[in-house]
Amino acid sequence: MNSELQNLGTIQIPHPIIHEDECKACGRCVAACPKKVLRISTRFNNKGMTPVEYIGEGCIGCGICFYNCPEPYALEVQKK
């Protein structure tokens, strides 16, 4: 119960977690994001693709990026 009370005062900030080696850089999540907080990276992953990256702030946690991603393990949305 004590830990539950402590968590009530914390602000949870949503953010996407991108598993770079699963991303095929199709850009669907980038195009679908209503806040435009995702972009295609300029660096390569282990498969030779340029994965999507989060710009670092602005995510509202809607999950639209997740639902538009064709790769089942490339993207998830969590709260900090």
Number of C-alpha atoms within 10 A of each C-alpha: 5 6 7 8 9 9 10 9 8 9 9 11 13 17 22 23 15 18 15 21 16 17 23 18 18 16 17 16 24 22 13 17 19 14 12 14 18 23 17 16 16 11 11 12 16 10 12 10 19 19 25 25 21 18 14 10 13 14 21 16 16 14 19 15 21 23 15 16 21 14 13 11 14 18 23 17 18 13 13 9
